[in-house]
Amino acid sequence: MTTNQAKVKLSQWDAITLETLRVHGWPADELISRVQAGELPKDETKFQVKYEELTKLANEQPELFEQAVKEGYQIKFSTLRGTHSWMLLALQKEGELLLEPGKEAVHIALTEEEKAKVEQTLSIGWHVVDHDAVEAADGKKAYRIEPITRGV
């Protein structure tokens, strides 16, 4: 993807649904054809995803879906709990969900590559803030993923 080409946008639920399928390790073309054909396994995650809406998207907007699978996507609108769930699936990491009013965020340790993926995928209005400037021995740093503006 070129730098001036915008990423396609998916709903947060479509992004989460797509990520439940990536864990199967299928190559991109196989994932695309399975979704379009509706030949998908029962979701055994805690999300109990039904794939009909993703299949509908893949068949109604095949170019958009293929680009999302092969080149990445940006979530149209991110929520706190949805962001937490997306990171669990996309990064295979569970962050700490912080729910204190006015300080809502997800606290998580990420590598620079993972941080970049989160920054590129979250919707506008969210950012990744260094929580601890010290890098751990495993190359990870602590971050807070939070809304840019907060309600008063």
C-alpha positions as CSV (number, residue, x, y, z in Angstrom):
1,M,0.0,0.0,0.0
2,T,1.3,3.4,-0.9
3,T,1.6,6.1,1.8
4,N,-1.0,8.3,0.1
5,Q,-3.6,5.5,-0.1
6,A,-5.9,5.5,2.8
7,K,-6.7,2.3,4.6
8,V,-10.2,1.0,4.3
9,K,-12.4,1.5,7.2
10,L,-14.2,-1.4,9.0
11,S,-16.7,-1.3,11.9
12,Q,-15.2,-2.3,15.2
13,W,-17.3,-5.5,15.1
14,D,-16.2,-6.4,11.6
15,A,-12.6,-5.9,12.7
16,I,-13.1,-8.1,15.7
17,T,-14.8,-10.7,13.6
18,L,-12.0,-10.7,11.1
19,E,-9.4,-11.1,13.8
20,T,-11.2,-14.2,15.2
21,L,-10.5,-15.8,11.8
22,R,-6.9,-14.8,11.5
23,V,-6.0,-17.0,14.5
24,H,-6.6,-20.0,12.2
25,G,-3.4,-19.0,10.3
26,W,-5.0,-19.2,6.9
27,P,-3.2,-17.4,4.0
28,A,-5.0,-14.2,3.0
29,D,-6.5,-15.6,-0.2
30,E,-7.9,-18.6,1.7
31,L,-9.4,-16.5,4.4
32,I,-11.0,-14.3,1.8
33,S,-12.5,-17.2,-0.2
34,R,-13.7,-18.9,3.0
35,V,-15.5,-15.8,4.2
36,Q,-17.1,-15.2,0.8
37,A,-18.3,-18.8,0.6
38,G,-19.4,-18.8,4.2
39,E,-17.3,-21.8,4.9
40,L,-16.2,-20.9,8.4
41,P,-15.8,-22.8,11.6
42,K,-17.9,-22.2,14.7
43,D,-16.3,-19.5,16.8
44,E,-15.0,-20.9,20.0
45,T,-13.8,-17.6,21.5
46,K,-15.6,-15.8,24.3
47,F,-17.1,-13.5,21.6
48,Q,-19.2,-16.3,20.0
49,V,-19.0,-14.5,16.7
50,K,-21.5,-15.3,13.9
51,Y,-19.9,-14.6,10.5
52,E,-22.9,-13.8,8.4
53,E,-22.3,-10.0,8.5
54,L,-18.6,-10.5,7.5
55,T,-19.7,-12.8,4.7
56,K,-22.2,-10.2,3.5
57,L,-19.5,-7.5,3.6
58,A,-17.0,-9.7,1.7
59,N,-19.6,-10.4,-1.0
60,E,-21.1,-6.9,-1.3
61,Q,-17.7,-5.1,-1.2
62,P,-15.1,-7.6,-2.3
63,E,-12.4,-5.1,-3.1
64,L,-12.8,-3.4,0.3
65,F,-12.7,-6.7,2.1
66,E,-9.7,-7.9,0.2
67,Q,-7.8,-4.7,0.9
68,A,-8.7,-5.0,4.6
69,V,-7.4,-8.5,4.8
70,K,-4.3,-8.0,2.8
71,E,-3.3,-4.4,3.6
72,G,-4.9,-3.6,6.9
73,Y,-7.7,-1.4,7.9
74,Q,-8.7,1.4,10.3
75,I,-11.6,1.0,12.7
76,K,-14.4,3.5,12.0
77,F,-15.3,4.1,15.6
78,S,-13.4,2.6,18.5
79,T,-14.9,2.0,22.0
80,L,-12.9,1.2,25.1
81,R,-14.1,-2.4,25.6
82,G,-14.0,-2.9,21.8
83,T,-10.3,-1.8,21.7
84,H,-9.5,-4.1,24.6
85,S,-11.2,-7.0,22.7
86,W,-9.5,-6.2,19.4
87,M,-6.1,-6.1,21.0
88,L,-6.8,-9.5,22.6
89,L,-7.5,-11.0,19.2
90,A,-5.2,-9.1,16.9
91,L,-2.2,-9.0,19.2
92,Q,-2.9,-12.1,21.3
93,K,-2.4,-9.9,24.4
94,E,-4.8,-8.9,27.1
95,G,-4.4,-5.4,28.4
96,E,-5.7,-4.1,31.7
97,L,-9.0,-2.4,31.2
98,L,-9.1,0.8,33.3
99,L,-12.6,2.0,33.9
100,E,-12.3,4.9,36.4
101,P,-14.4,7.7,35.2
102,G,-12.4,10.3,33.4
103,K,-9.4,8.0,33.2
104,E,-10.7,5.2,31.0
105,A,-8.0,3.4,29.1
106,V,-6.4,0.1,28.3
107,H,-2.9,-0.4,29.8
108,I,-0.8,-2.8,27.9
109,A,2.9,-3.7,27.2
110,L,3.7,-3.6,23.5
111,T,6.7,-3.8,21.1
112,E,7.3,-0.9,18.7
113,E,5.8,-3.0,15.9
114,E,2.6,-3.8,18.0
115,K,2.4,-0.1,19.0
116,A,2.5,0.9,15.3
117,K,-0.2,-1.6,14.4
118,V,-2.5,-0.2,17.2
119,E,-1.9,3.4,16.1
120,Q,-2.7,2.6,12.5
121,T,-5.8,0.6,13.3
122,L,-7.6,2.6,16.0
123,S,-10.2,5.1,14.9
124,I,-9.6,8.9,14.9
125,G,-9.9,10.2,18.5
126,W,-7.7,7.6,20.1
127,H,-4.0,7.6,20.9
128,V,-1.2,5.6,22.4
129,V,0.5,7.2,25.3
130,D,3.8,6.1,26.8
131,H,3.0,4.9,30.3
132,D,6.5,4.0,31.3
133,A,9.4,5.3,29.3
134,V,11.6,2.4,30.3
135,E,11.8,-0.4,27.8
136,A,11.8,-3.9,29.4
137,A,14.4,-6.6,28.5
138,D,11.9,-8.2,26.1
139,G,11.7,-5.0,24.0
140,K,8.2,-4.0,25.3
141,K,7.1,-0.8,26.9
142,A,4.0,0.0,28.8
143,Y,1.4,2.1,27.1
144,R,-2.1,3.6,27.7
145,I,-4.5,3.4,24.9
146,E,-7.1,6.2,25.5
147,P,-9.5,8.6,24.0
148,I,-7.9,11.9,23.0
149,T,-10.7,14.0,24.4
150,R,-12.7,13.1,27.4
151,G,-16.2,14.1,28.4
152,V,-16.5,16.6,31.2
